[in-house]
């Protein structure tokens, strides 16, 4: 079993090496360089995320998305036996951006709300929040 797994891993590595295109270039002085593309580059597209889990006493999870322009949102839920339920919603939108020779600046505004239902303390008031985020990349 371990030999088969090892063989599979070695073949996967070899296939990956030969699948990546490469270019050899030469400068004016005759020095040769081996160029390969950047494989870790992220595509600029919306990304979703989520997580969930539970055990004998508590359960919950969340799901959301992020867009390349900085907007996004998420929804979360949690439950603990005997302590009630918690529901939360959050969102963020870009309101201003500027790109110049000194870098890129963005201003985002976000908000959210959380509400707890039931449990020993009873239902709680709705917790509302608003935030401003300024980001500058040099």
TORPA-4810 file (N, C-alpha, C, O; in nm, 3 decimals):
<nodes>
NODE_1_0.083_-0.120_0.000_0.000_0.000_0.000_0.087_0.126_0.000_0.060_0.219_-0.076_X
NODE_2_0.191_0.129_0.085_0.277_0.246_0.090_0.358_0.262_-0.038_0.385_0.375_-0.080_X
NODE_3_0.397_0.150_-0.100_0.472_0.157_-0.225_0.384_0.215_-0.335_0.431_0.294_-0.416_X
NODE_4_0.257_0.176_-0.338_0.165_0.230_-0.439_0.144_0.379_-0.418_0.142_0.456_-0.515_X
NODE_5_0.127_0.421_-0.293_0.109_0.563_-0.263_0.233_0.642_-0.303_0.222_0.749_-0.363_X
NODE_6_0.352_0.590_-0.269_0.477_0.657_-0.304_0.490_0.670_-0.456_0.529_0.775_-0.506_X
NODE_7_0.458_0.562_-0.528_0.466_0.564_-0.675_0.370_0.667_-0.733_0.404_0.738_-0.827_X
NODE_8_0.251_0.675_-0.677_0.152_0.772_-0.724_0.203_0.915_-0.702_0.189_0.998_-0.791_X
NODE_9_0.260_0.943_-0.586_0.311_1.077_-0.555_0.425_1.113_-0.650_0.429_1.225_-0.701_X
NODE_10_0.517_1.020_-0.674_0.629_1.047_-0.764_0.579_1.075_-0.905_0.626_1.168_-0.970_X
NODE_11_0.485_0.995_-0.954_0.429_1.018_-1.087_0.356_1.152_-1.096_0.364_1.220_-1.198_X
NODE_12_0.286_1.190_-0.990_0.216_1.319_-0.989_0.315_1.434_-0.996_0.290_1.533_-1.065_X
NODE_13_0.426_1.424_-0.924_0.528_1.529_-0.926_0.590_1.540_-1.065_0.609_1.650_-1.117_X
NODE_14_0.623_1.426_-1.125_0.683_1.426_-1.259_0.586_1.485_-1.360_0.626_1.564_-1.446_X
NODE_15_0.459_1.448_-1.353_0.359_1.502_-1.445_0.345_1.652_-1.429_0.328_1.723_-1.528_X
NODE_16_0.350_1.701_-1.307_0.339_1.845_-1.281_0.458_1.920_-1.340_0.442_2.026_-1.399_X
NODE_17_0.578_1.864_-1.322_0.698_1.930_-1.374_0.691_1.942_-1.526_0.725_2.048_-1.581_X
NODE_18_0.648_1.837_-1.595_0.642_1.843_-1.740_0.521_1.920_-1.791_0.519_1.960_-1.908_X
NODE_19_0.420_1.941_-1.709_0.301_2.014_-1.752_0.321_2.164_-1.747_0.251_2.237_-1.817_X
NODE_20_0.416_2.213_-1.666_0.440_2.356_-1.653_0.526_2.403_-1.770_0.639_2.355_-1.786_X
NODE_21_0.476_2.496_-1.851_0.556_2.543_-1.963_0.675_2.625_-1.915_0.667_2.693_-1.812_X
NODE_22_0.785_2.618_-1.988_0.902_2.695_-1.951_0.968_2.750_-2.077_0.948_2.698_-2.186_X
NODE_23_1.045_2.857_-2.059_1.112_2.923_-2.170_1.254_2.955_-2.126_1.277_3.000_-2.013_X
NODE_24_1.349_2.930_-2.214_1.488_2.969_-2.187_1.517_3.091_-2.273_1.502_3.087_-2.395_X
NODE_25_1.560_3.199_-2.208_1.594_3.323_-2.280_1.740_3.356_-2.254_1.800_3.309_-2.158_X
NODE_26_1.795_3.438_-2.342_1.936_3.476_-2.331_1.946_3.628_-2.341_1.885_3.689_-2.428_X
NODE_27_2.025_3.688_-2.251_2.042_3.833_-2.257_2.158_3.869_-2.351_2.215_3.781_-2.415_X
NODE_28_2.194_3.999_-2.358_2.297_4.046_-2.449_2.434_3.987_-2.420_2.516_3.973_-2.510_X
NODE_29_2.461_3.953_-2.294_2.592_3.902_-2.254_2.602_3.750_-2.266_2.705_3.693_-2.233_X
NODE_30_2.497_3.686_-2.312_2.499_3.541_-2.329_2.452_3.462_-2.208_2.451_3.339_-2.211_X
NODE_31_2.412_3.531_-2.103_2.362_3.462_-1.984_2.223_3.406_-2.013_2.137_3.477_-2.065_X
NODE_32_2.200_3.278_-1.979_2.072_3.215_-2.005_1.988_3.212_-1.877_2.040_3.193_-1.767_X
NODE_33_1.857_3.232_-1.895_1.763_3.231_-1.783_1.650_3.133_-1.814_1.606_3.122_-1.929_X
NODE_34_1.605_3.065_-1.713_1.497_2.967_-1.724_1.372_3.032_-1.668_1.363_3.053_-1.547_X
NODE_35_1.274_3.064_-1.752_1.153_3.135_-1.710_1.037_3.037_-1.694_1.016_2.951_-1.780_X
NODE_36_0.965_3.051_-1.586_0.843_2.971_-1.565_0.732_3.066_-1.523_0.759_3.169_-1.460_X
NODE_37_0.607_3.035_-1.554_0.497_3.122_-1.514_0.473_3.115_-1.364_0.507_3.016_-1.299_X
NODE_38_0.414_3.220_-1.311_0.379_3.223_-1.170_0.251_3.143_-1.152_0.146_3.182_-1.203_X
NODE_39_0.259_3.032_-1.080_0.143_2.946_-1.062_0.057_2.988_-0.944_-0.057_2.945_-0.932_X
NODE_40_0.111_3.074_-0.858_0.036_3.112_-0.739_-0.050_3.236_-0.760_-0.114_3.285_-0.667_X
NODE_41_-0.053_3.288_-0.881_-0.130_3.408_-0.909_-0.279_3.379_-0.892_-0.329_3.277_-0.939_X
NODE_42_-0.350_3.469_-0.824_-0.493_3.452_-0.800_-0.574_3.516_-0.911_-0.543_3.626_-0.955_X
NODE_43_-0.675_3.446_-0.954_-0.766_3.506_-1.052_-0.856_3.605_-0.980_-0.895_3.584_-0.865_X
NODE_44_-0.887_3.712_-1.048_-0.974_3.813_-0.988_-1.118_3.777_-1.018_-1.177_3.826_-1.115_X
NODE_45_-1.174_3.694_-0.934_-1.314_3.654_-0.947_-1.371_3.638_-0.807_-1.297_3.627_-0.709_X
NODE_46_-1.501_3.636_-0.800_-1.567_3.620_-0.670_-1.528_3.486_-0.608_-1.518_3.384_-0.677_X
NODE_47_-1.507_3.488_-0.477_-1.469_3.367_-0.405_-1.570_3.341_-0.295_-1.601_3.431_-0.216_X
NODE_48_-1.619_3.221_-0.288_-1.710_3.182_-0.182_-1.635_3.108_-0.073_-1.530_3.049_-0.098_X
NODE_49_-1.690_3.111_0.046_-1.629_3.038_0.157_-1.739_2.991_0.251_-1.851_3.041_0.247_X
NODE_50_-1.707_2.896_0.331_-1.804_2.844_0.427_-1.740_2.744_0.520_-1.633_2.689_0.492_X
NODE_51_-1.807_2.722_0.631_-1.758_2.627_0.730_-1.875_2.585_0.816_-1.967_2.662_0.839_X
NODE_52_-1.871_2.465_0.863_-1.975_2.417_0.951_-1.921_2.306_1.039_-1.817_2.247_1.009_X
NODE_53_-1.990_2.280_1.145_-1.946_2.173_1.233_-2.040_2.157_1.349_-2.133_2.236_1.369_X
NODE_54_-2.015_2.055_1.424_-2.098_2.032_1.541_-2.046_1.917_1.623_-1.968_1.834_1.575_X
NODE_55_-2.090_1.913_1.745_-2.063_1.800_1.833_-2.190_1.776_1.912_-2.297_1.822_1.872_X
NODE_56_-2.183_1.706_2.022_-2.302_1.674_2.098_-2.367_1.793_2.166_-2.483_1.784_2.206_X
NODE_57_-2.294_1.905_2.180_-2.348_2.018_2.256_-2.370_2.144_2.174_-2.453_2.227_2.211_X
NODE_58_-2.299_2.160_2.065_-2.316_2.282_1.986_-2.300_2.252_1.837_-2.228_2.160_1.797_X
NODE_59_-2.368_2.333_1.756_-2.364_2.322_1.611_-2.363_2.462_1.553_-2.404_2.558_1.619_X
NODE_60_-2.317_2.473_1.431_-2.320_2.604_1.367_-2.241_2.605_1.239_-2.185_2.503_1.197_X
NODE_61_-2.236_2.721_1.177_-2.161_2.737_1.054_-2.181_2.875_0.997_-2.258_2.956_1.049_X
NODE_62_-2.109_2.902_0.888_-2.125_3.030_0.819_-2.093_3.010_0.672_-2.026_2.914_0.634_X
NODE_63_-2.141_3.101_0.590_-2.114_3.100_0.446_-2.109_3.244_0.398_-2.175_3.332_0.454_X
NODE_64_-2.032_3.268_0.294_-2.022_3.403_0.243_-1.947_3.409_0.112_-1.915_3.305_0.053_X
NODE_65_-1.918_3.531_0.067_-1.846_3.552_-0.059_-1.768_3.681_-0.050_-1.803_3.772_0.025_X
NODE_66_-1.660_3.689_-0.129_-1.580_3.810_-0.145_-1.563_3.836_-0.293_-1.530_3.744_-0.369_X
NODE_67_-1.585_3.959_-0.335_-1.563_3.999_-0.474_-1.429_4.070_-0.486_-1.380_4.124_-0.387_X
NODE_68_-1.368_4.071_-0.605_-1.239_4.138_-0.622_-1.243_4.288_-0.593_-1.141_4.345_-0.556_X
NODE_69_-1.359_4.351_-0.608_-1.367_4.495_-0.584_-1.377_4.530_-0.436_-1.384_4.648_-0.401_X
NODE_70_-1.379_4.431_-0.347_-1.383_4.456_-0.204_-1.518_4.433_-0.142_-1.530_4.432_-0.019_X
NODE_71_-1.621_4.415_-0.222_-1.753_4.390_-0.164_-1.764_4.243_-0.124_-1.693_4.157_-0.175_X
NODE_72_-1.854_4.218_-0.032_-1.874_4.081_0.012_-1.981_4.074_0.119_-2.033_4.176_0.163_X
NODE_73_-2.012_3.954_0.158_-2.112_3.934_0.260_-2.100_3.796_0.321_-2.037_3.707_0.265_X
NODE_74_-2.161_3.780_0.438_-2.161_3.649_0.504_-2.284_3.635_0.592_-2.342_3.734_0.637_X
NODE_75_-2.320_3.510_0.615_-2.432_3.474_0.702_-2.381_3.365_0.795_-2.314_3.272_0.751_X
NODE_76_-2.413_3.376_0.923_-2.369_3.276_1.020_-2.480_3.233_1.112_-2.575_3.308_1.137_X
NODE_77_-2.468_3.110_1.163_-2.567_3.055_1.255_-2.495_2.971_1.359_-2.400_2.899_1.328_X
NODE_78_-2.539_2.982_1.482_-2.483_2.900_1.589_-2.591_2.857_1.685_-2.688_2.930_1.709_X
NODE_79_-2.574_2.738_1.742_-2.671_2.684_1.838_-2.594_2.603_1.942_-2.510_2.520_1.907_X
NODE_80_-2.624_2.627_2.066_-2.569_2.547_2.176_-2.687_2.494_2.257_-2.776_2.570_2.293_X
NODE_81_-2.686_2.364_2.284_-2.797_2.302_2.357_-2.822_2.373_2.489_-2.732_2.384_2.573_X
NODE_82_-2.942_2.421_2.507_-2.980_2.491_2.629_-2.945_2.637_2.633_-2.984_2.706_2.727_X
NODE_83_-2.873_2.689_2.532_-2.831_2.828_2.533_-2.888_2.910_2.418_-2.855_3.028_2.406_X
NODE_84_-2.971_2.853_2.335_-3.037_2.928_2.230_-2.965_2.927_2.097_-2.874_2.847_2.074_X
NODE_85_-3.008_3.017_2.010_-2.959_3.026_1.872_-2.906_3.167_1.847_-2.959_3.265_1.900_X
NODE_86_-2.802_3.176_1.766_-2.747_3.306_1.726_-2.741_3.312_1.574_-2.691_3.220_1.510_X
NODE_87_-2.793_3.421_1.518_-2.793_3.442_1.374_-2.722_3.574_1.345_-2.748_3.674_1.412_X
NODE_88_-2.631_3.574_1.246_-2.560_3.697_1.212_-2.553_3.716_1.061_-2.548_3.619_0.985_X
NODE_89_-2.554_3.843_1.020_-2.545_3.881_0.879_-2.449_3.998_0.870_-2.458_4.093_0.949_X
NODE_90_-2.355_3.993_0.775_-2.258_4.101_0.756_-2.240_4.129_0.607_-2.258_4.040_0.524_X
NODE_91_-2.205_4.254_0.574_-2.180_4.291_0.435_-2.086_4.409_0.426_-2.074_4.486_0.521_X
NODE_92_-2.019_4.423_0.311_-1.927_4.534_0.290_-1.931_4.572_0.142_-1.936_4.485_0.055_X
NODE_93_-1.929_4.703_0.113_-1.927_4.752_-0.025_-1.821_4.861_-0.039_-1.801_4.940_0.054_X
NODE_94_-1.754_4.868_-0.154_-1.659_4.976_-0.178_-1.734_5.103_-0.217_-1.828_5.097_-0.297_X
NODE_95_-1.694_5.217_-0.162_-1.759_5.343_-0.197_-1.665_5.438_-0.271_-1.712_5.533_-0.335_X
NODE_96_-1.533_5.414_-0.264_-1.438_5.501_-0.332_-1.309_5.424_-0.354_-1.266_5.346_-0.268_X
NODE_97_-1.246_5.446_-0.469_-1.114_5.389_-0.494_-1.036_5.483_-0.584_-1.093_5.556_-0.664_X
NODE_98_-0.903_5.482_-0.568_-0.816_5.569_-0.645_-0.685_5.495_-0.669_-0.625_5.440_-0.577_X
NODE_99_-0.640_5.496_-0.793_-0.512_5.434_-0.827_-0.425_5.540_-0.892_-0.466_5.603_-0.990_X
NODE_100_-0.304_5.561_-0.838_-0.211_5.658_-0.896_-0.069_5.605_-0.880_-0.049_5.489_-0.845_X
NODE_101_0.030_5.691_-0.906_0.170_5.646_-0.902_0.216_5.610_-0.761_0.315_5.540_-0.745_X
NODE_102_0.146_5.656_-0.658_0.184_5.626_-0.520_0.120_5.498_-0.467_0.156_5.452_-0.359_X
NODE_103_0.028_5.442_-0.541_-0.036_5.318_-0.497_-0.185_5.320_-0.523_-0.237_5.402_-0.599_X
NODE_104_-0.253_5.229_-0.458_-0.398_5.216_-0.475_-0.466_5.232_-0.339_-0.428_5.167_-0.242_X
NODE_105_-0.567_5.317_-0.334_-0.643_5.340_-0.211_-0.788_5.299_-0.231_-0.844_5.319_-0.339_X
NODE_106_-0.848_5.243_-0.129_-0.989_5.207_-0.133_-1.054_5.243_0.000_-0.992_5.237_0.105_X
NODE_107_-1.181_5.280_-0.009_-1.261_5.309_0.109_-1.385_5.221_0.103_-1.462_5.229_0.007_X
NODE_108_-1.405_5.140_0.203_-1.518_5.048_0.209_-1.606_5.082_0.329_-1.557_5.127_0.432_X
NODE_109_-1.735_5.059_0.313_-1.831_5.076_0.422_-1.901_4.942_0.441_-1.941_4.877_0.345_X
NODE_110_-1.914_4.903_0.565_-1.977_4.774_0.593_-2.072_4.784_0.710_-2.074_4.882_0.784_X
NODE_111_-2.150_4.681_0.723_-2.245_4.676_0.833_-2.287_4.533_0.859_-2.263_4.443_0.778_X
NODE_112_-2.351_4.515_0.971_-2.397_4.381_1.005_-2.490_4.385_1.124_-2.511_4.488_1.187_X
NODE_113_-2.544_4.269_1.152_-2.635_4.255_1.266_-2.625_4.113_1.319_-2.604_4.018_1.244_X
NODE_114_-2.642_4.101_1.451_-2.643_3.971_1.518_-2.760_3.969_1.614_-2.787_4.067_1.683_X
NODE_115_-2.830_3.857_1.619_-2.944_3.844_1.710_-2.937_3.708_1.777_-2.913_3.606_1.712_X
NODE_116_-2.958_3.707_1.908_-2.959_3.583_1.986_-3.103_3.554_2.029_-3.171_3.640_2.083_X
NODE_117_-3.148_3.430_2.003_-3.283_3.388_2.037_-3.278_3.279_2.144_-3.200_3.184_2.133_X
NODE_118_-3.359_3.294_2.246_-3.376_3.187_2.346_-3.260_3.177_2.443_-3.175_3.266_2.451_X
NODE_119_-3.258_3.066_2.516_-3.154_3.042_2.615_-3.195_3.093_2.751_-3.304_3.148_2.767_X
NODE_120_-3.108_3.076_2.852_-3.140_3.116_2.989_-3.169_3.266_3.003_-3.254_3.304_3.083_X
NODE_121_-3.101_3.349_2.927_-3.122_3.493_2.935_-3.235_3.542_2.848_-3.265_3.661_2.847_X
NODE_122_-3.298_3.453_2.774_-3.403_3.494_2.681_-3.346_3.555_2.556_-3.225_3.558_2.536_X
NODE_123_-3.434_3.604_2.472_-3.390_3.667_2.347_-3.325_3.801_2.378_-3.373_3.876_2.463_X
NODE_124_-3.217_3.831_2.309_-3.144_3.955_2.329_-3.183_4.056_2.222_-3.238_4.018_2.118_X
NODE_125_-3.154_4.183_2.247_-3.179_4.286_2.147_-3.088_4.265_2.026_-2.981_4.204_2.037_X
NODE_126_-3.132_4.314_1.913_-3.054_4.304_1.790_-2.928_4.389_1.804_-2.935_4.508_1.834_X
NODE_127_-2.811_4.328_1.782_-2.683_4.397_1.786_-2.650_4.445_1.645_-2.627_4.363_1.556_X
NODE_128_-2.649_4.577_1.624_-2.623_4.634_1.492_-2.485_4.700_1.492_-2.442_4.756_1.593_X
NODE_129_-2.417_4.692_1.378_-2.286_4.754_1.370_-2.262_4.810_1.229_-2.313_4.757_1.130_X
NODE_130_-2.185_4.918_1.223_-2.147_4.983_1.098_-1.999_5.014_1.109_-1.952_5.055_1.215_X
NODE_131_-1.925_4.996_1.000_-1.782_5.024_1.003_-1.733_5.083_0.873_-1.795_5.067_0.768_X
NODE_132_-1.620_5.151_0.881_-1.554_5.210_0.766_-1.413_5.152_0.761_-1.346_5.142_0.864_X
NODE_133_-1.367_5.115_0.642_-1.235_5.056_0.625_-1.163_5.132_0.515_-1.213_5.143_0.403_X
NODE_134_-1.043_5.184_0.546_-0.959_5.250_0.447_-0.834_5.165_0.428_-0.771_5.125_0.525_X
NODE_135_-0.799_5.139_0.302_-0.684_5.054_0.272_-0.600_5.123_0.164_-0.654_5.171_0.065_X
NODE_136_-0.468_5.127_0.185_-0.377_5.182_0.084_-0.264_5.083_0.060_-0.199_5.038_0.155_X
NODE_137_-0.241_5.048_-0.065_-0.132_4.958_-0.102_-0.029_5.036_-0.182_-0.060_5.095_-0.285_X
NODE_138_0.093_5.035_-0.133_0.202_5.108_-0.200_0.257_5.029_-0.316_0.349_5.076_-0.383_X
</nodes>
